């Protein structure tokens, strides 16, 4: 039983380390051929948004809004892939998962 508790504590420490690494890692997504770029952390927090001046048309704000949404979605998709890469092995090692990895912000 003590060995099992030790193993669980080790897995918890690895999970916390991976979460901290994700929070510090930034990934980018883009839309409109790079006219709009969004940067999010591996935990999914939006930290930057870059708009190429060519994307800004005062007569077509809807397209710009669509490009922003698409870029943020792309960045979050990339963050999800990073989360799976970093946390997948840890979740898989707990007999099929860690209860849905509850307590994580994503």
Phi and psi in degrees as GROMACS dihedral restraints (atoms count N, CA, C in turn):
[ dihedral_restraints ]
;  ai    aj    ak    al  type     phi  dphi    fc
    3     4     5     6     1   -64.8    20    10
    4     5     6     7     1   -36.2    20    10
    6     7     8     9     1   -63.7    20    10
    7     8     9    10     1   -40.1    20    10
    9    10    11    12     1   -65.1    20    10
   10    11    12    13     1   -41.6    20    10
   12    13    14    15     1   -65.2    20    10
   13    14    15    16     1   -38.5    20    10
   15    16    17    18     1   -64.7    20    10
   16    17    18    19     1   -42.6    20    10
   18    19    20    21     1   -63.8    20    10
   19    20    21    22     1   -41.6    20    10
   21    22    23    24     1   -64.5    20    10
   22    23    24    25     1   -41.0    20    10
   24    25    26    27     1   -65.0    20    10
   25    26    27    28     1   -37.9    20    10
   27    28    29    30     1   -65.3    20    10
   28    29    30    31     1   -43.4    20    10
   30    31    32    33     1   -64.2    20    10
   31    32    33    34     1   -39.8    20    10
   33    34    35    36     1   -61.8    20    10
   34    35    36    37     1   -42.9    20    10
   36    37    38    39     1   -64.0    20    10
   37    38    39    40     1   -40.9    20    10
   39    40    41    42     1   -64.8    20    10
   40    41    42    43     1   -40.7    20    10
   42    43    44    45     1   -63.8    20    10
   43    44    45    46     1   -45.2    20    10
   45    46    47    48     1   -63.3    20    10
   46    47    48    49     1   -38.3    20    10
   48    49    50    51     1   -64.1    20    10
   49    50    51    52     1   -43.8    20    10
   51    52    53    54     1   -64.8    20    10
   52    53    54    55     1   -39.0    20    10
   54    55    56    57     1   -64.2    20    10
   55    56    57    58     1   -42.7    20    10
   57    58    59    60     1   -63.6    20    10
   58    59    60    61     1   -41.2    20    10
   60    61    62    63     1   -63.0    20    10
   61    62    63    64     1   -41.5    20    10
   63    64    65    66     1   -62.3    20    10
   64    65    66    67     1   -41.4    20    10
   66    67    68    69     1   -63.1    20    10
   67    68    69    70     1   -27.3    20    10
   69    70    71    72     1   -93.0    20    10
   70    71    72    73     1   -19.5    20    10
   72    73    74    75     1   -83.5    20    10
   73    74    75    76     1   136.1    20    10
   75    76    77    78     1  -110.7    20    10
   76    77    78    79     1   139.7    20    10
   78    79    80    81     1  -127.9    20    10
   79    80    81    82     1   154.2    20    10
   81    82    83    84     1  -118.2    20    10
   82    83    84    85     1   149.1    20    10
   84    85    86    87     1  -132.7    20    10
   85    86    87    88     1   158.2    20    10
   87    88    89    90     1  -144.8    20    10
   88    89    90    91     1   165.9    20    10
   90    91    92    93     1  -148.6    20    10
   91    92    93    94     1   161.2    20    10
   93    94    95    96     1    64.3    20    10
   94    95    96    97     1    36.1    20    10
   96    97    98    99     1    66.0    20    10
   97    98    99   100     1    29.1    20    10
   99   100   101   102     1    95.2    20    10
  100   101   102   103     1     3.5    20    10
  102   103   104   105     1   -67.2    20    10
  103   104   105   106     1   -29.6    20    10
  105   106   107   108     1  -127.4    20    10
  106   107   108   109     1   128.1    20    10
  108   109   110   111     1  -126.0    20    10
  109   110   111   112     1   134.4    20    10
  111   112   113   114     1  -120.4    20    10
  112   113   114   115     1   140.3    20    10
  114   115   116   117     1  -120.0    20    10
  115   116   117   118     1   128.5    20    10
  117   118   119   120     1  -126.8    20    10
  118   119   120   121     1   159.6    20    10
  120   121   122   123     1   -79.0    20    10
  121   122   123   124     1   168.1    20    10
  123   124   125   126     1   -62.0    20    10
  124   125   126   127     1   -18.4    20    10
  126   127   128   129     1   -89.3    20    10
  127   128   129   130     1    -1.2    20    10
  129   130   131   132     1    95.0    20    10
  130   131   132   133     1     8.8    20    10
  132   133   134   135     1   -84.0    20    10
  133   134   135   136     1   124.5    20    10
  135   136   137   138     1   -69.6    20    10
  136   137   138   139     1   122.9    20    10
  138   139   140   141     1  -118.3    20    10
  139   140   141   142     1   -16.3    20    10
  141   142   143   144     1  -157.3    20    10
  142   143   144   145     1   149.0    20    10
  144   145   146   147     1  -142.2    20    10
  145   146   147   148     1   122.2    20    10
  147   148   149   150     1  -117.7    20    10
  148   149   150   151     1   127.0    20    10
  150   151   152   153     1  -113.7    20    10
  151   152   153   154     1   122.4    20    10
  153   154   155   156     1   -69.6    20    10
  154   155   156   157     1   137.3    20    10
  156   157   158   159     1   -54.4    20    10
  157   158   159   160     1   -27.7    20    10
  159   160   161   162     1   -66.8    20    10
  160   161   162   163     1   -20.8    20    10
  162   163   164   165     1   -81.2    20    10
  163   164   165   166     1   -12.6    20    10
  165   166   167   168     1   -96.6    20    10
  166   167   168   169     1   107.7    20    10
  168   169   170   171     1  -124.3    20    10
  169   170   171   172     1   110.1    20    10
  171   172   173   174     1   -58.1    20    10
  172   173   174   175     1   -22.4    20    10
  174   175   176   177     1   -88.9    20    10
  175   176   177   178     1    -3.3    20    10
  177   178   179   180     1  -142.0    20    10
  178   179   180   181     1    63.5    20    10
  180   181   182   183     1   -68.0    20    10
  181   182   183   184     1   -30.0    20    10
  183   184   185   186     1   -61.4    20    10
  184   185   186   187     1   -41.7    20    10
  186   187   188   189     1   -63.8    20    10
  187   188   189   190     1   -41.6    20    10
  189   190   191   192     1   -61.3    20    10
  190   191   192   193     1   -44.4    20    10
  192   193   194   195     1   -60.3    20    10
  193   194   195   196     1   -42.2    20    10
  195   196   197   198     1   -62.7    20    10
  196   197   198   199     1   -40.6    20    10
  198   199   200   201     1   -65.5    20    10
  199   200   201   202     1   -39.6    20    10
  201   202   203   204     1   -62.6    20    10
  202   203   204   205     1   -47.5    20    10
  204   205   206   207     1   -60.2    20    10
  205   206   207   208     1   -44.0    20    10
  207   208   209   210     1   -63.8    20    10
  208   209   210   211     1   -40.6    20    10
  210   211   212   213     1   -66.3    20    10
  211   212   213   214     1   -41.6    20    10
  213   214   215   216     1   -65.7    20    10
  214   215   216   217     1   -41.7    20    10
  216   217   218   219     1   -61.4    20    10
  217   218   219   220     1   -42.6    20    10
  219   220   221   222     1   -62.9    20    10
  220   221   222   223     1   -43.4    20    10
  222   223   224   225     1   -63.3    20    10
  223   224   225   226     1   -42.0    20    10
  225   226   227   228     1   -67.2    20    10
  226   227   228   229     1   -33.6    20    10
  228   229   230   231     1   -62.8    20    10
  229   230   231   232     1   -42.5    20    10
  231   232   233   234     1   -65.9    20    10
  232   233   234   235     1   -37.1    20    10
  234   235   236   237     1   -66.0    20    10
  235   236   237   238     1   -39.5    20    10
  237   238   239   240     1   -63.0    20    10
  238   239   240   241     1   -40.3    20    10
  240   241   242   243     1   -63.4    20    10
  241   242   243   244     1   -39.5    20    10
  243   244   245   246     1   -66.1    20    10
  244   245   246   247     1   -40.4    20    10
  246   247   248   249     1   -60.4    20    10
  247   248   249   250     1   -44.6    20    10
  249   250   251   252     1   -62.6    20    10
  250   251   252   253     1   -41.2    20    10
  252   253   254   255     1   -64.1    20    10
  253   254   255   256     1   -43.8    20    10
  255   256   257   258     1   -81.0    20    10
  256   257   258   259     1   -39.2    20    10
  258   259   260   261     1  -100.0    20    10
  259   260   261   262     1   -19.8    20    10
  261   262   263   264     1   -54.2    20    10
  262   263   264   265     1   -50.0    20    10
  264   265   266   267     1   -62.2    20    10
  265   266   267   268     1   -34.3    20    10
  267   268   269   270     1   -71.4    20    10
  268   269   270   271     1   -40.3    20    10
  270   271   272   273     1   -69.3    20    10
  271   272   273   274     1   -38.7    20    10
  273   274   275   276     1   -67.6    20    10
  274   275   276   277     1   -25.7    20    10
  276   277   278   279     1   -79.9    20    10
  277   278   279   280     1     0.5    20    10
  279   280   281   282     1  -107.0    20    10
  280   281   282   283     1    38.6    20    10
  282   283   284   285     1    66.8    20    10
  283   284   285   286     1    42.6    20    10
  285   286   287   288     1   100.9    20    10
  286   287   288   289     1     5.2    20    10
  288   289   290   291     1   137.2    20    10
  289   290   291   292     1   169.2    20    10
  291   292   293   294     1  -110.5    20    10
  292   293   294   295     1    54.0    20    10
  294   295   296   297     1    61.4    20    10
  295   296   297   298     1    39.0    20    10
  297   298   299   300     1    75.2    20    10
  298   299   300   301     1    15.1    20    10
  300   301   302   303     1    54.4    20    10
  301   302   303   304     1    45.5    20    10
  303   304   305   306     1   -59.7    20    10
  304   305   306   307     1   148.7    20    10
  306   307   308   309     1    93.4    20    10
  307   308   309   310     1    -9.3    20    10
  309   310   311   312     1   -84.4    20    10
  310   311   312   313     1   148.1    20    10
  312   313   314   315     1   -78.2    20    10
  313   314   315   316     1     8.3    20    10
